[in-house]
Amino acid sequence: MSENSTVKDPTNRSAADRPLEALLKLNRAVQRATVYPDNHPSVAAASLLFHRTLETLLGERGALSIGVTAERLLIDEEPLASGHEALAWLTRRLYEQGIGAVTFGRGASADDVATLIGWLARKGVAPEPPTLHHVAVTLIDYGRAHFKEEKRATEDEEGDPLRAWRSLLVGLTAGWFQGSVDALPSDPEACAAELSGEIERNEGVGAASFVAAIVGAGLRLPKLPEAAREVVRTRLASFVAGLSPEMRRQLLHVDPGVSSAARRS
């Protein structure tokens, strides 16, 4: 019996189960691509099974956004109700590779899915994601809350509280915010409110990357020079307080301790 014949048609599953089913198939496909060469039948079959499930899912919802944290994967900024243990390998791999989010749009082809899976399996060889249609990959350096395409701050910048805060804002907004960071309000609460509003006006675009970057900013605090740490910590706590209720809810789903971490002295 072929591998394809042992898997149920994804259209037979309920809509509620389909996101988890898609992630499980992606997990399996990337695992196999790390073991076998790209042209191995097992890799092609696993990639095709994931694409079939993805097509059905996108037919219902238009887009699928997978957010990445250290402990779990999110679907459209919401934690899965179950299945985290089965996805532990994929979660760890994506997080360690600095991937903050992967978004699939309607029209993602089987070829693009296969290319993405191959890249996820061998990212060390080609650090930058391939150019794909209807598939977007957001890269984040979680330890520094900077996106990979952003220039890293110098030690002098990180020692200056205001420059360190601006550097952090660049990381929070890179990849989705089309405006100028320098034009944002200087008050952290007002700044957070404006960025929350921008995401809401764009129907959630950028939310997964924004939330993941806030978590990364909290992780970065202990690594800042002492001269800047407390100022940035206070501003980050005010920033979190200024988020919209929806963005705070999403943030607490991802990392319940991020607010208290920002407030600690």
Buried (B, 14 or more C-beta within 10 A) or exposed (E): EEEEEEBEEBEEBEEEEBBBBBBBBBBBBBBBBBEBEBEEEBBBBBBBBBBBBBBBBBEEBEBBBBBBBBEBBBBBBBBBEEBBEBBBEBBEBBBEBBBBBBBBBBEBBBEBBBBBBBBBBEBEEEEEBEEBEBBBBBBBBBEBBBBBEBEEBEEEBBBBBEBBBBBBBBBBBBBBBEEEBEEBEEBBBBBBBBBBEBBBEEEBBBBBBBBBBBBBBBBBBEEBBEEBBEBBBBBBBBBBBBBBEBBBEBBBBBBEEBBEBBBEE
